[in-house]
Each structure stands twice: as C-alpha cells, then as structure tokens.
Amino acid sequence: MAKTALPASLGDVARSLVFYVAFYSFTVGLLLALAVVLAVAPRGVFAMVQAWTGTHRWLVRHVLRIHVEVEGTQATGPVLYAIRHESFFEAIDLPQVFHRPCIFAKMELMRIPVWGRAGWAYGLIGVEREAGAKTLRSMLTHARARLAEGRPLAIFPEGTRVPSDARYPLQSGFAGLYKLLSLPVVPVAVHSGALYHRRWKRRGTIRYVIGEPIPAGLPREEIEARVLDAIAPRN
C-alpha cells in the first residue's frame, strides 16, 4: 500500500519558494553568459557547468536543508554508471559527484536553444527514443570518444523519472549499450524523490549509494536484474 505523503509545512513552502527564485534566476543569467562563452571559448562550458551544479548543491544544502551524502567507492578506469532516476536532483547534481560525467540524455533536451549547444560542448550524449542503426552508431562513437578522454559514462537505465517507492523496469536500450560498449557497470542508488520530486521540497538527506562493479559480458536478463536489485527499493 502506498504511503500518504504528509502535507507540506510552512517552512517547506518558504524554503522552496526561496530556492526556486534563487536557482532559476541564476540559471537564466548563466544561460545568457553561456551564449557568449559558446561563441568565443567553448571549453569554458566545463567551468560554467561546475558553477551551475555547485550553486544548485549549495542552495539544496543551505536553503532547502537537504544534506547530500555519498556512500561507496567510485570506479577507476572505463565504466558505465547506471543511476536511479527519481527527480531532477541527480540529473543536475552528477557533476558534483563524478568528474565530468558524460550523461546519456534525451534528444529533446539537446534541441533546447543554448542549453542543447552547451550540452553537446560538455559531452552529453543524445538518445533518440526510437533509435535506428545510424543513430545508435553515432551514440557509440560519441561514447567511445568520451571514454578515450578518461571520462565516465552515466545513464539513467529506467529511461525516465520514476516514483520513489517503485521498482520500475529498465529500458531495453540499457542492455543494448551495455553489450555494445562492453564495459563494467556500476549501479548507483539515489533515492531523492521523496524529498526533491515535489512542488514543496522537504528537509532530509539524499544519499548516493555506489555499488560494486558488475562485469561486462553478462546476459541481458542477468545484468538487468542485478542493476535493478542494486538501485531500486525492495518491495
């Protein structure tokens, strides 16, 4: 039986309003600056992404009063992180946890003016929902180029934001990428939805739990089951 969420307190509402005004005002200003940086010094995107995600993390901690903790050890060498996706929190915050992660992102996001160009410059990898062979080859080319730079890959294998109390099946594209890239997978649980994925955000602690690496070359049923067991809540 699903739990009924308690109503937001006046403190939750006040903190959330301050957070929204501060974060989105900063985001608009950063996008205006990005338009200039992309034209004259594209590599400056890395510093600007760190500034954006760092400001978000600071506001989460000091305005929303949400603590962020990381448990487990990051992998060394080429790896594909498979990350639970419950809210926008982890989509924004990943560069605060991993060094310049290359995230597989919906192609719709990559078509947003300025933001999309910045995403390409940073090294995001666009994913078409109904990818044909040509699109898949392009994704693999980009992924291998980023791996050659020593950067980790990161994917949200559920393919969309999912309820915080649900085990959601993984999208078939995850197993396909796992097979074609021939990389170990590191599952990462991030149960952020109960605090962050709501209009009025709640105080508390969000934890990243980095699991043990899962080797390359496993059958689809096994890799999906092991990743799901590691990142999803148990019923």
LINKAFEN-V203852 format. One record per pair of residues at least 4 apart in sequence whose ideal C-beta (glycine too) atoms are under 6 Angstrom apart, sorted by the first residue. I is the first residue (numbers start at 1). J is the second residue. D is the distance in Angstrom with one decimal. If there is no record, write none. Layout:
i->I j->J d->D
i->I j->J d->D
//
This chain:
i->8 j->12 d->4.1
i->8 j->13 d->5.6
i->8 j->200 d->3.7
i->12 j->200 d->4.5
i->12 j->202 d->5.8
i->13 j->200 d->5.2
i->15 j->63 d->5.7
i->15 j->64 d->5.4
i->16 j->200 d->4.8
i->16 j->201 d->5.0
i->18 j->63 d->5.4
i->19 j->23 d->5.7
i->19 j->59 d->5.5
i->19 j->63 d->4.7
i->19 j->64 d->5.4
i->20 j->24 d->5.9
i->21 j->25 d->5.9
i->22 j->59 d->5.7
i->23 j->59 d->5.5
i->26 j->55 d->5.5
i->30 j->52 d->5.4
i->31 j->114 d->5.2
i->34 j->38 d->5.9
i->34 j->48 d->6.0
i->34 j->114 d->5.7
i->34 j->118 d->5.1
i->35 j->114 d->5.3
i->37 j->41 d->5.6
i->37 j->44 d->4.4
i->38 j->42 d->5.7
i->38 j->117 d->5.4
i->42 j->121 d->4.9
i->45 j->118 d->5.4
i->45 j->121 d->4.4
i->45 j->122 d->5.2
i->49 j->95 d->5.8
i->49 j->122 d->5.5
i->50 j->54 d->5.6
i->53 j->92 d->5.8
i->53 j->95 d->4.7
i->53 j->96 d->5.2
i->56 j->92 d->5.1
i->57 j->96 d->5.0
i->58 j->62 d->5.9
i->59 j->63 d->4.7
i->60 j->64 d->5.1
i->60 j->66 d->4.9
i->64 j->201 d->5.2
i->65 j->203 d->4.4
i->66 j->195 d->5.7
i->66 j->204 d->6.0
i->66 j->206 d->5.9
i->67 j->205 d->4.5
i->68 j->206 d->5.3
i->69 j->207 d->4.7
i->70 j->208 d->4.6
i->71 j->207 d->6.0
i->71 j->209 d->4.9
i->72 j->209 d->5.8
i->72 j->210 d->3.1
i->75 j->79 d->4.2
i->75 j->186 d->4.9
i->75 j->213 d->5.7
i->78 j->147 d->4.9
i->78 j->183 d->5.7
i->79 j->152 d->5.4
i->79 j->184 d->5.6
i->79 j->186 d->5.5
i->80 j->153 d->4.7
i->80 j->183 d->4.6
i->80 j->185 d->5.1
i->81 j->152 d->6.0
i->81 j->154 d->4.4
i->81 j->186 d->5.1
i->81 j->188 d->5.5
i->82 j->155 d->5.9
i->82 j->157 d->4.8
i->82 j->185 d->5.2
i->82 j->187 d->5.1
i->82 j->227 d->4.9
i->83 j->154 d->5.9
i->83 j->156 d->5.6
i->83 j->188 d->4.4
i->84 j->189 d->5.1
i->84 j->190 d->4.9
i->84 j->231 d->4.1
i->85 j->156 d->3.8
i->85 j->158 d->5.6
i->85 j->161 d->5.4
i->86 j->164 d->5.1
i->86 j->192 d->5.0
i->86 j->193 d->3.3
i->86 j->197 d->5.7
i->87 j->192 d->4.7
i->87 j->193 d->5.1
i->87 j->196 d->4.3
i->87 j->197 d->3.5
i->88 j->92 d->5.9
i->89 j->93 d->5.7
i->89 j->192 d->4.3
i->89 j->196 d->4.3
i->90 j->190 d->4.6
i->90 j->192 d->5.9
i->94 j->98 d->5.9
i->94 j->101 d->5.1
i->94 j->154 d->6.0
i->97 j->208 d->5.9
i->98 j->152 d->5.6
i->100 j->151 d->5.1
i->101 j->152 d->5.3
i->101 j->154 d->4.4
i->102 j->123 d->4.6
i->102 j->125 d->5.9
i->102 j->146 d->4.1
i->102 j->151 d->5.2
i->102 j->153 d->5.2
i->103 j->124 d->5.5
i->103 j->154 d->4.7
i->104 j->125 d->5.0
i->104 j->127 d->5.1
i->104 j->155 d->4.4
i->105 j->109 d->5.1
i->105 j->124 d->4.7
i->106 j->127 d->6.0
i->107 j->126 d->4.3
i->107 j->127 d->6.0
i->107 j->128 d->5.0
i->110 j->116 d->4.4
i->110 j->119 d->5.4
i->110 j->126 d->4.3
i->111 j->116 d->5.3
i->112 j->116 d->4.7
i->119 j->124 d->4.0
i->123 j->146 d->5.3
i->125 j->139 d->5.7
i->125 j->142 d->4.9
i->125 j->143 d->5.8
i->128 j->135 d->4.8
i->131 j->135 d->4.2
i->131 j->136 d->4.9
i->140 j->180 d->5.9
i->143 j->153 d->5.8
i->146 j->151 d->4.7
i->157 j->170 d->4.4
i->157 j->174 d->3.9
i->158 j->162 d->5.0
i->158 j->168 d->4.8
i->159 j->171 d->3.7
i->162 j->166 d->5.7
i->162 j->168 d->4.0
i->164 j->191 d->5.9
i->164 j->193 d->3.2
i->164 j->194 d->4.7
i->165 j->233 d->6.0
i->167 j->232 d->4.3
i->170 j->174 d->5.0
i->170 j->224 d->5.0
i->175 j->220 d->4.3
i->175 j->224 d->5.9
i->177 j->181 d->5.6
i->178 j->223 d->5.6
i->182 j->216 d->4.8
i->183 j->216 d->5.6
i->184 j->213 d->4.4
i->184 j->215 d->5.5
i->184 j->216 d->5.4
i->185 j->214 d->4.6
i->186 j->213 d->5.2
i->187 j->211 d->4.1
i->187 j->227 d->4.9
i->187 j->230 d->3.5
i->187 j->231 d->5.0
i->188 j->208 d->5.9
i->188 j->210 d->5.4
i->189 j->209 d->4.3
i->189 j->231 d->4.6
i->190 j->208 d->5.3
i->192 j->196 d->4.7
i->192 j->206 d->4.8
i->193 j->197 d->4.1
i->195 j->202 d->4.7
i->195 j->204 d->4.7
i->196 j->201 d->5.5
i->211 j->230 d->4.4
i->214 j->226 d->5.4
i->218 j->222 d->4.5
i->218 j->223 d->4.5
i->228 j->232 d->5.2
//
